[in-house]
Amino acid sequence: MKFGVAVKGIINKDGKILVLKRAAHDDHKPGVWETVGGSMDENESPQETLKREVMEEAGIVVEIIEPFNVFSFKKDNGEFKIGITFICKYVSGQVELSEEHSEYKWIEPGEFMNFESVPSLHNEIKKYSEKYYG
């Protein structure tokens, strides 16, 4: 079985979080909304990976605040991933999407329940909202 590590970031800017819509041609969950992230490369730390992925996927700079959640999932191609979600603070830049995503929005965390996504991410953002917006 193929195995990997993934990182995700819940990026906060003025009380809103950044969500991206996966491109229709994506090999995993096309068309669903997600937070920014991706797979670790060899010799990268999770934090280095997340900063790289945020720049590649959204074109912005973030400050990583703290780890928030650990999760696992199986991709549509059978690859198993362990994931770490970090809380991040927006620092600078204008969002410019890569070809991996077709749309982005800055939303109130409570709005995410209205977006098509995977149940685990709905739960994660709900926990984030309860912890930080109580």
MONOR-V470860 format. One record per residue. N is the residue number from 1. RES is the residue in one small letter. PHI is phi in whole degrees, 0 to 359 (999 if undefined). D_FIRST is the distance of its C-alpha to the first C-alpha in Angstrom with 1 decimal. Layout:
# MONOR-V470860
n = {N | N}
res = {RES | RES}
phi = {PHI | PHI}
d_first = {D_FIRST | D_FIRST}
This chain:
# MONOR-V470860
n = {1 | 2 | 3 | 4 | 5 | 6 | 7 | 8 | 9 | 10 | 11 | 12 | 13 | 14 | 15 | 16 | 17 | 18 | 19 | 20 | 21 | 22 | 23 | 24 | 25 | 26 | 27 | 28 | 29 | 30 | 31 | 32 | 33 | 34 | 35 | 36 | 37 | 38 | 39 | 40 | 41 | 42 | 43 | 44 | 45 | 46 | 47 | 48 | 49 | 50 | 51 | 52 | 53 | 54 | 55 | 56 | 57 | 58 | 59 | 60 | 61 | 62 | 63 | 64 | 65 | 66 | 67 | 68 | 69 | 70 | 71 | 72 | 73 | 74 | 75 | 76 | 77 | 78 | 79 | 80 | 81 | 82 | 83 | 84 | 85 | 86 | 87 | 88 | 89 | 90 | 91 | 92 | 93 | 94 | 95 | 96 | 97 | 98 | 99 | 100 | 101 | 102 | 103 | 104 | 105 | 106 | 107 | 108 | 109 | 110 | 111 | 112 | 113 | 114 | 115 | 116 | 117 | 118 | 119 | 120 | 121 | 122 | 123 | 124 | 125 | 126 | 127 | 128 | 129 | 130 | 131 | 132 | 133 | 134}
res = {m | k | f | g | v | a | v | k | g | i | i | n | k | d | g | k | i | l | v | l | k | r | a | a | h | d | d | h | k | p | g | v | w | e | t | v | g | g | s | m | d | e | n | e | s | p | q | e | t | l | k | r | e | v | m | e | e | a | g | i | v | v | e | i | i | e | p | f | n | v | f | s | f | k | k | d | n | g | e | f | k | i | g | i | t | f | i | c | k | y | v | s | g | q | v | e | l | s | e | e | h | s | e | y | k | w | i | e | p | g | e | f | m | n | f | e | s | v | p | s | l | h | n | e | i | k | k | y | s | e | k | y | y | g}
phi = {999 | 282 | 224 | 205 | 242 | 238 | 232 | 225 | 230 | 267 | 263 | 258 | 222 | 55 | 84 | 250 | 244 | 269 | 234 | 236 | 262 | 297 | 297 | 298 | 269 | 295 | 276 | 219 | 53 | 301 | 83 | 267 | 270 | 206 | 268 | 289 | 169 | 176 | 269 | 288 | 266 | 301 | 68 | 248 | 277 | 303 | 292 | 298 | 301 | 296 | 299 | 296 | 297 | 298 | 293 | 294 | 273 | 232 | 72 | 238 | 255 | 232 | 252 | 276 | 270 | 194 | 292 | 238 | 206 | 241 | 216 | 217 | 199 | 246 | 289 | 301 | 273 | 95 | 289 | 262 | 233 | 259 | 233 | 233 | 258 | 246 | 275 | 230 | 247 | 299 | 248 | 197 | 104 | 255 | 296 | 228 | 283 | 277 | 290 | 288 | 229 | 251 | 210 | 217 | 211 | 263 | 230 | 292 | 307 | 294 | 285 | 299 | 301 | 271 | 257 | 290 | 202 | 273 | 305 | 296 | 285 | 302 | 295 | 297 | 290 | 297 | 297 | 300 | 299 | 295 | 289 | 260 | 238 | 25}
d_first = {0.0 | 3.8 | 6.3 | 10.0 | 13.5 | 16.0 | 19.7 | 22.3 | 26.1 | 28.8 | 31.6 | 35.1 | 38.2 | 41.5 | 39.9 | 37.7 | 33.9 | 32.3 | 30.0 | 28.6 | 28.0 | 24.9 | 26.1 | 26.3 | 24.2 | 21.2 | 17.7 | 17.1 | 19.9 | 22.8 | 26.2 | 25.3 | 26.8 | 25.0 | 25.8 | 25.2 | 22.1 | 19.0 | 16.3 | 17.2 | 17.8 | 18.0 | 21.2 | 21.9 | 22.7 | 21.7 | 25.4 | 25.6 | 22.6 | 24.3 | 27.6 | 26.3 | 24.5 | 27.6 | 29.7 | 27.6 | 27.2 | 30.6 | 32.8 | 34.0 | 34.2 | 33.3 | 33.8 | 31.0 | 32.7 | 30.3 | 26.8 | 27.0 | 23.8 | 20.3 | 17.9 | 14.3 | 13.0 | 10.5 | 11.6 | 13.0 | 10.6 | 7.6 | 6.7 | 7.4 | 10.6 | 13.2 | 16.6 | 20.1 | 23.1 | 26.3 | 29.9 | 31.5 | 35.1 | 36.1 | 38.1 | 39.1 | 38.5 | 38.6 | 35.4 | 34.5 | 31.3 | 28.9 | 27.8 | 24.8 | 27.3 | 30.5 | 32.4 | 32.9 | 35.1 | 36.4 | 36.7 | 37.9 | 34.9 | 36.4 | 36.3 | 32.5 | 32.7 | 34.3 | 31.5 | 28.7 | 25.4 | 22.6 | 24.1 | 22.3 | 24.0 | 27.3 | 27.1 | 26.4 | 29.3 | 31.5 | 30.9 | 31.6 | 34.8 | 35.9 | 35.5 | 37.1 | 39.5 | 40.2}
